[in-house]
Amino acid sequence: MSEETVSRVVIVGSGQAGVECAAALRHNGFQGSVIVIGAEPDLPYQRPPLSKEFLKSVEDSSLPLKGEAFYGQNNIELRLGERAQSIDRPARELVLEGGERLPYDHLVLATGARNRFPPIEGLDPASVMELRTLAHARLMTGRLDDLKHATIIGGGFIGLEVAALLRQRDIAVDVLEAADRLMGRVLSPMMSACFVPIHEQMGTRLRLGAVATRIKGRKVMLSDGDTLDTDAIVVAAGVVPNAELASEAGLATDNGVVVSDRLLTTDPAISAIGDCAAHPNPYGIGMIRLESVQNAVDQGKCVAARLTGNDHAYDSLPWFWSHQGATKLQIAGLAMGMDETVMRGDPASGKFSVFVYREGRLIAVESVNSPADHMVARRLLSARLSIPQDVAADPASDLKALMPKPAAV
């Protein structure tokens, strides 16, 4: 699809993916209308800092994705505090709550995801804390001074990032993780095990294989018979993609809005990007859905490129990061289907990496406080290059020497 056939693009979602797509359209010279619909009233902002450091103030100036003037200067119509209600595909119109109908030549779904609430007796979403939006962060920041103890449900990135921040304020923390290891959805078992002493040294009480079965007032009853008295419950048990708008319009959905390698849905006039999109990533196995800034940004750019005449498959290397206290975790690649891991460096030193293999080939590198390893890994994996396991395990080996040389100009 080229610019000649598209003169009006409507983007549903004002997060990283949606804003990046709008910005990339203008950067690529798109001259038509660009409209971004955002359910939240706030100027589009970065989400990762919300769990990596509490807001310094109610209005943190470091959060906006773009300055307010950017949208006017680039003729991007930003409609905040408005929700999409349905898609009229035959008419190519997006219907907003209230009944307004917005015609589109191409519709981009960047609807993101929302926090998942596990089925716990007595769990009232209105009475617990969560961290996904700026409104959530404001609420949590406002309660910090009154907290003595917090129970965090979920031992993934967000739960552990919040735990580390709470411990810095000397707030007692219990982390409940139903699985038998931390961050099990994204990390190798070797790296998961390394994070147990990191958090225990912070003073966090980790309860692996623990499930909250009932909440009553300030008490949390666990599956092992224990009971916790707590001031606050933080739910960080993963997310659910916001795919209802797509499914109700008859588009294919399966753990997100199903898209092709071009990020097109089953309707060629509709794309889906970011946290809500299930796509065939070449670095994974089968269809996957990624929740990361890198994925959101690169998918936004990919769709913008297609709409301005540069059609290509989405093939960006996934990478992620997490700050947990003084520990910075960086991941390049996907550990899906892994069968071997090797350690590079000494975890006791606080600086090390785990190299992850599948059938003898490097598929991911997980690094702690080792940015050099991470950057080398991104270069190698993007070039589809592997590293022998004995080389990866030897801290004296020069990984930079294995990187592909820049093409001659």
N, C-alpha and C positions, 0 to 999 in steps of 0.2 A: 504494500500500500504506500503511495507516495503523497507528497504534500499537495499535488494537484487534485487528488480525490478527497482530501480531508481539509476542511476549512474551519472546523469547530471541534475542539477536544474538551471533553468534560472529565475531570478527575475526581473520583469519590475518595476522600481521605486526605488529610492535611498533615500527615506524618512525613517521615524521612523519604519514603518511596514516592509519595504523591508530589511533594514539593520538588524533589530532584527531577522527576519527570517533567514538570512544568518548566523548571529552570533550563533543563537540557533542550527542550523544544525551542525555547527562545535562543539559546546558545547556538543551536544548529540552523538558525535562520527562519524558523517557522513564523509565518506572518498572520495566521488565522487567529481565531478566538481561543483563549485558554482559560478555563474556569475551574477553580479548585473548591470543592465543597468539604468543609470540616465540621464535624459534630461538636468539637470543643470550642469554647469561645476565645481561648488564648491564641496569640500569634503562634504559628507553627514552631515547635521547639524540639530540642534533642531529648530523647528519652534516657539514654545510658547514664548521664550524670545523676539522674534522680536516685539511683541506687548505689552510685559509686561515691558520692558525698552528699550529705544532706544539704538542702537549700541554705545558702548563707543568709538569705532574706526571703520574704514572701515573694518578691519579684526578683529572681536571680537573672542579672543581665547577661550571664554567660550562656543562657539556654537557647535563645532564638536560633532557628536554622538560618534565617535571613533577616536582615534589618527590615523594618516595616516599609521603608521607602522602596525596597527592592521590587516589590510586587507592582507598585504603581509605575516605576521606571521601566519595567519590562512588560507592562500592559497585561498583567496576570490578574484576573478577577478573583479575589479571595473572598469567599463567602463562609464566614465562621459562625458557629452556633447553629448550623442548619444540618438537618439529617435527610438522607435519601430514604425514601419509603419503598419504592419499587422501580423496576425497569420495564418500560413498554418497548420490547424489542422490535415488533413489527413497525412501530412508529418512530423508532430510534429516539426515544425520549426518556429522560430520567425524571421520575416523579418525586418531588420533595414532600416532606411532612407539611401539611397545609394545602397541598394540592397543586402547587406550581409545577409546571412541566418544562423541563429544559431540553431542547433538541440537541442532538449530538451527531457528528459524523463518525467520531470514534469515542468510545467510553473506556476509561481506565479505572479499574477497581483496585484501590490501594487502601482497603478497609481495615487492614491490620488484624489484631487479635485482642482478646480480653482475657483476664485471669480466670483460671478454672477453679471452681469451688468444689472440693471433694464432698461426697455424701456423708457428712458427719451429723449425727443427731444433735440438735440444738445450735447448729452453726447458722448464725444470722449474718448475712453479708453486710447488713447495715451497722452491725456492732463490732466488726473486726476491721483491721487495717489491711491494706493491700498497697502495692506500689506498681502502678502502670502509667498513671497520668499525673499531670502537674497538680491536679486537685488532690490526688492521693498523697503526693509528696508534701503538699501544704498541710494536710491534716496530720500526717505523721510528724512533721517538723514541729507543729504546734503542741504535740503531746509529749515530746521528749523530756521536758523538765519534770513531768509528773511520774515518769516510769521508773520502777525499781526492778521489774522482771518482765520479760517478753517471751512468749512461746511462738516460735516460727514453724509453720507447717510447710515443709519442703526444703530439701537440701540441694537445690540447684544453684545456678548463678545468683539469682536475685535474693534467695533466702540467705545464702552465705555472705553476700555483700552487705545485706542489712545487718546480719549478725555481727560482722566485723565492725560496722559503724556504731552499733549499739554498745559493743564492748569498749570502744574508745571513750564512751561516755560513762563507763563503769556501770552499765545496766546489765543485770544478770540475764542470760539467754539460754534457753533450751531449744535445740533444733530437732524437729521430728522428721525423719526421712523414712518412708515406707520401704524403700529398697535397702539392699545390704551394703550400699556404698554411696558416697557423695557424687553429685553431678554425673550419675551413671548414664544419662541419656547422651552426653556429649564427650565424656572422657574415657580413656582406656582404664582398666582396673588398676594398672600400675600407678598412673597419675592420681586417680581417685584416692588410693591408699596414702599417697604423700600429703594430701590435704587434711587428713585426720589429725596428725600432730600439730599442723599449722594452726588449726582452729582450737584445739585443746590447749595449746600454749597461750592463746588469747584469753582463755577462761570460758570458752563456750562449751556447754554440755551437749555433746552429740548423742542422739539416740537413733541408731540405725536399726532398721526393721521395726520401727515404732509407728503405730497408727493411732491417731486420735479417734476414739469411738463415740465420745459424747462430750458436749460442752454445756456446762450449767453455771451461769454467772461467771465467777472468776476461776472456776475449776475446769480443768481439762482432764478427762479420763482416758487412759491409754489401754491398748489391747493387751498389754502385759500385766494389767491390774494396777499399775501405778496411777497416781493422781497429781497433777501439777496445780499449784496456786499461782495465778499470774495476773499481771495488771493489763496486759494487752496480748491479743492474738494477731499475728501477721500471717496472712495466707499467701504463700509463694509456691503453689503446687502446679506450676505450668500454666499454659494458656490454651485457649480455644480459638481457632481462626474465625473471623467474622465473615462467614460465607453464606449467611442466610439470604442476603440481597441477591446473590448469584443463583442460589438453589431455587428460590421462589420464582426466579425468572426463567427457570428451566435449563440453566447451565449446569454442566457436569461438576460435581463436587465430591471430594474424597480426602478428608483431612485437609480441607482448603479448597480453593477454586482451582480446578484442574486446568492446566495450560500446556501448550506445546513448547518445543524448544525455542520458539519465537515469542513465548509468553502470551500467546493468543488462546482465548477460551474456545469453547465449541461454537461460539458466534464470532465470525471474523471481524465484526465491528466492535468487539469488546476484548480488552486485554486485562490481565490481573498481575499485580506485582507486590513484592514485599512479603510481610508476615502471613498474608492471607492466601498466597499462591503456592500450589503444589506443582512442582515442575520436574522435568527429567534432567537433573544436574549431572554433567558428565563425570564428576568426581565422586558421585555417590553410587548407590545401588537402587535402581528403580526410581519411582517418583518420591520426591522429598519436599519438605517445606522447611525453610530456614528462617530463623529469627535473629537477624543481625543487621547492623548498619551497612556493612559491605554489600550484603545481598540486596537490601532495599535501594541503595544508591545505584549499584550496577544494573539492577533490573529497570529502574526508572530511566537510566540512560539508554538501555537497550531498546525499550519501547519508543523513546523519543527518536532514536536513530532510525528505527523502522518507519515511523510516521513521516520522516523527512528524507526518505529515499535511500537509506543505508541499511537494508534488511540483513540481519545476521542472527545466528543462533546465540542464545545466552550460554556462555561457557566460562564465566569468571570463577576463579578459585575461591572457595569459601574461606573466610578467616574471621576469628572472633577474639574477644579479649574480656577479661574480668579483673577488677581490682578488689582484693580481699585483704584489708589491712595494708601491711607493707608488701604483700605478695601480689605481683602482677603476672597473671596467667595469660598467655597468648597461644592461640591454636591456628595452625594453617592446615587446610585440608579437612577431610571427614574420616573418622575412624570406623565407619560402618563396615561390617564384615571383617574386621581385623582378626588376625590369628597369632601375631607375634609382636612383642615390644622389646626395645632395648633402651637402657638408661645411659645418658651422656651427662657426666658430671655427678656431683654428690649432693643428694637432697639436704644433708646436714649443713651444707654451705649456704643454702638458700638460693642457689643459682644452678639450675639443671634443666635438662630437656628429656622428653620421652619420644623416641622415634617409633612410629606405628607402621606395621607392615601387614599386607594381605598377599598370601601366596608368594612371599619373597620380595614383593615390591613395596616401596615406600608409599604410603597413602596419606599420612598426617604426621605433624610434629607438634607436640605440646610442650611449651616452654614456660619456665618460671624464672622471672627476673633475668631472662637471657634474650634480649631483643636482637642480638646479632644472629643467634640460632634461628629465631623466628623469621627474620628478613631473608636469610639464606634459604630457609625452607620454602617460603613463598615463591622465590625465584625458581628453585628446582622443581617444585610441584607444578607450577604454571607451565614450565617447559616440558612436563611429563618425564622428568629425569628421576632416577632412583639413586640410592646410596647403599653400598654393601653394609650389612649390619655391623661387621667388625670395624669399619671406618666410622660409622655413626657412634659407636660405643666408645671410641678412643678420643678423649678430650684433646689430645695433642694433634689430631688430624686437622688439616686445614680445609674446612668445608667450603670456604669461599673459592678455593681453587677448582671446585667442582661446578661452580656456577657457569651457565652459558655465557659466552662472550657477546657483547653488544654487536649487532650487525654493523658492518662497515658502511659508511655513508659515501 
